Amino acid sequence: MFRKILVANRGEIACRVIRTARSLGIKTVAVYSDADAHAQHVRMADEAVYLGASAPAASYLDAKKVIAAALSTGAQALHPGYGFLSENPQFAELCASHNVIFIGPPVQAIKVMGSKSAAKQAMQAANVPLLPGYHGSEQNVERLRAAAAEVGYPVLLKAVAGGGGKGMRQVSAAAEFDVALESAQREAIAAFGDGDMLVEKFLQQPRHVEIQIFCDSHGNGVYLFERDCSIQRRHQKVIEEAPAPNISPELRARMGEAALQAAQAVQYEGAGTVEFLLDEHEKFYFMEMNTRLQVEHPVTEMITGQDLVAWQLQVAAGERLPLSQQQLAITGHSIEARIYAEDPANDFLPTSGNITWLRQPKTSGHVRVDSAVVEGDEVGVFYDPMIAKLIVWGENRDMAVQRLQQALSDYCIAGVATNINFLLRLSADDAFRQALLSTDFIARRQDHLFVHAKQDEPWYALCVCLYEALSARLVSASSPWDHQDNWRVNGQAVQRRPLLIGDTQWHIDTTAVSAHEYSMTCNGRTYQLAGELAGNDLLVNTDGHLRRVAVAKSDDGWSVFANTQSVFVQSVAPDLGEDLVHDDGTQFKAPMNGTIVDVLVSAGDRVSAGQTLVIMEAMKMEHTVKALADGTVTDIYVAKGELVGGGVELVGFAIDDG
């Protein structure tokens, strides 16, 4: 076994690898960029080596710097994690040329499976089921357009070198093809440096089911069952579970054997995942093979009781697989939810900010949290916006879903917008509970999933006023001069506070009845509240209804965490009243932190409603900023290639009169 390894990654996967290495007595070396100088993976490792600036190209993607770090620290092997250089065959070759063991498959396997077209050809030769499509090297527009017509619409355009849903577009009709191709190619070049595409038949409402396989250098191979990853947005996974619901033992065995067949076709070694599309008739089709550990590997660990990172280290060290196929068994059910800094209501665009308060669910044999984020950390613009992975286990799927809901309810993050509310609604959705899964699940259930807190319910605003009143009493009980309760001579103390939830403003007058009881008048209606405050935990009695919530205060408002959701209550200056600014269609601001991919207009241009003005990219995903009405571009404030923050003005615009 190795004495020291370098972990060529960051975030939760780096921490995950370090934990297993430490349990095996292996020393670890971390690498880091400017943005990660104080990150948790740096603190956890035995050593850490600085790579460079925050941009991945200057740090985590700089293969020569990573190899130099391994050599300078005497690391015998290198674990690439996922993303960055994990599926880069040139990097694996560089490791071999410097006698550093790459903890992953052979270079040739990475090369074949890293190209979707080469992988399809290899699978066709190995008799692994494939979707109808074009996987050739001829890449001119005419050839690709003709291939789409041959396959028949709808089709799916996919980047040959791609992964994670990047460089992928669904095309419903021939008229949409050219625009979709240009967009997919542009995104693929930005993400992978390769704009080559393949064309596949698009299945209506398939499931995404993948098989975890493991092979060693002694000719042994096993499959550790399957995961269902059908719940996706932007072709990226949101919820994963193992085993896949409603999969018969016979189908499981057929898919497992096909996955091993795919691995053996490229002389595979180490951990890998063979991804299939499964239709309603239990026919499955090869999609791709990921030649690394998957983000969702914990659900497989939970149902098998195995440490897959330990398996990786053992296989890379030349040892045999720890178990045979006959020794592997499924116990219970596991679900993973990815906690992202993103705004589901705004097309899941990434968000950023400082985590001002964090409370994670208590971990146990049933609940696991894989994270590298702590309170006070910054979620920046340079890397994937995933904050953590929440993994639960249950004796059956119903119990796992119930534990997922409870754990999500216990997860509190303030300071940055997250998808936790969305995940709570998803896990409570009837179709999800019934396991009616497909890759279009979120689009199909959007009327049920994209539901916001009732804007006419002032309860969250009342909680904020109660929190502030009780906090003021706790400042000092010894001197009246320290009290912040609006006390006055010959008059009743009334605290007046305007608050904003979404677009609804609440005006609340608070009057103390006793040390823990208050009368609050909100928009003409009076409520009686009592409460107890302990840190961020607030026990609220509203007109006899007792509820427990958590409140986290920030510079511009309060995050209120209730049983089934969190709501941000914004502080409003008292004199704002009805002067709230509304967008009149002339304000074009960056919807998120990102890079300006292209500016398609110039100052003075007349444009039509729906015309694209600016294309932005965040986390390798494109977002178009379009005109909301006919008008004229008056100013351009950004340039191609510029990194901008969310809310920055992009263009000036004047709407046509009339």
Steps between C-alpha positions, in 0.01 A plus 500: 500500500608859442668705770404841356260617229421837347133596458476700178164659574314726740178523697301211637658229282850600617383480862331167426821347361709639784271341761535152351875538446543599863298197615745281306804672647588680176645853513332753273605806302244762397531761227329836499440827319471856627127454559561183703788618719291442813279219369418192705687255276815706554452489877428125503803383300843430650655738246371751246665649192400830341423477128405849387217739430134415561407433139517120443728540196762663723475245780302174509515454121872572473630144466867595525449684829303208644772250403768730641310507831488120509873468426608769746309334786597143421144384427499150352155528346247760401122491548324730247152498661239600242499791260815701421769254379329177607412388145790661316712231328792737445515562873493125572788459254689782671461321833639177351796678344595636844445168681198631689218244510174638365217370718271426211468288188765444231567785259349319202173439684477871586566591137235270359232574757585870511389535141130429469541407135792259564311354795191437287711326237670283765164410654356413162790258445439351847125453431394742774155647411520847339250770406466575127727790412803645323841460667729578208795736459351713219386810684380753243154645554353332194607152614368548852175646371458205265571257786225659707257459212601134461455426871171692512400783731513553790878454525763575759823681416782399735859615525736215409735596782224607736349412832280647771240618249735757344495536124164324476182619328165337425373588152131449423491606135729568203437875524666506844805295403756762393447731798513206744816366337679834523408537864602143589831532317578833664426356844703183428803701387483712816471194724722244326689677223328273245190590299444163330145368529309176473130465417271255680135411495328673791291263711177634644491473882781246549665423831870559559634187670872446552706202614796532739775265383843415639784310331850411618826421320453126563207459263226528764193716452179562695201730482380660822142526377326802358402858573205694361605854404189604309425815704699762309505865404701627203599135443676504837401277789312631802382183677661155478391179666603137534375252419291632212128467582294241313799313357457123497789272598507373142531848350762594761709197402467573127606863545783404734637244256474750213693755707778249568499411133554869421786522750671187374484633144755768598703293752370713784650524850374689804166669567270586213137569426317380191197718433190371322167639388216268597168514318153392615542159338813419709727549201823677588750689285862596569551874549855537623755374750647726765857390566512628857316499828155658468362783711220264605720209612388533867158344430676188374717499811193526722322199349810278470691599814817551292746791485552557128794736549675227699428262211657751261817524707528123534454436127745778405755342736470174305281311744203283406140612539391464864182303414364279224162551331345226714612675820332830411143565613251787523381611843226763522465811286705820477430845349738788438394863455750749368493828691582779254546875523249575227160652435251236379242770423748668265579201277731356769761768436793485744520746786790612713561666833626452852345227716412708804335216694507126451332215681526153351283201590639275771686211343441137593488157343195627311616851406831600339619844388794526260609863501802726507316819595486654846337811637678810373614343171450678172317329215678659207471513123797288397381148585192279499231644733437173685517564875448145627350159439230383740474120508240300690434129547182315586388142536288564189440786258207647693714526813789650302270767351365583845850534644600716204215739570590522868868558427420770243274669754794503742742650244538877550719719279485880517684755290467331162196377310479119480277230354396356839140625480473349153639167622246497782215548254647238268538238772140562611360480147254214448660390172842483662368305797340256254834473313349617170845602381626626165761745376229761434357464852569861605352647181201265523429592864594867492153619605544302823869568556531873433271623774609785723412586856161669524571869461177586684610307810666746743612230744867516396500877543343462845775254594762756403338766720479256791864402447608864501292583807639209701855571378470861616399381849803272512744784424497609860262439783700712744456853368201677345742703287592181311142406417402517128122471544392858406407581863376855548370717785119506539448285192481142392814365329423407142761357264405569138667293231434467124609163358505352152436136402530459126293786356270531803570764763379465859476785751513368855453689828631307801398574858637316803239337723752331731861382486415225249159606365426751225205643317570555130283684254574408140320676214197564721478160671620437856685185613602386847849346511717354771842349462831380634834563330814288538769600252343462157219275624167669553197336662193688373148491641268676253143523626543170681683318217849399618774463236879473506704696244855623449589857407832624359558874468708657223576856391195528276246279673421173673484138386214319673519120498169331571396138483468466124682799351716803554390854417712813469343803664654822376553811704339808345571861582179650651477781244499272196126436522358467149821616328628149438677483166349268240673383183355686203676287239797736453728352764729224378711372786714189533272229642798332669875521539661383179698571186379700201512250213387747234336838452276476193393864472660844487396837633241648266365165376125461471384160627179302521338337802660161562826587322815384681714788624768332711606140560643418842657181634503376860626160608546413128128552436379777268231757576359742245386852588219602263309818427160508668357746247581678175746781554848645458827407670638824645817378672724193535660461843680165468739329260548145374708293742433728798418342840207684658308472823128430533296821469756689289335707226574354156337735247301821492163475326215725391158352421322622188223751567144383451 
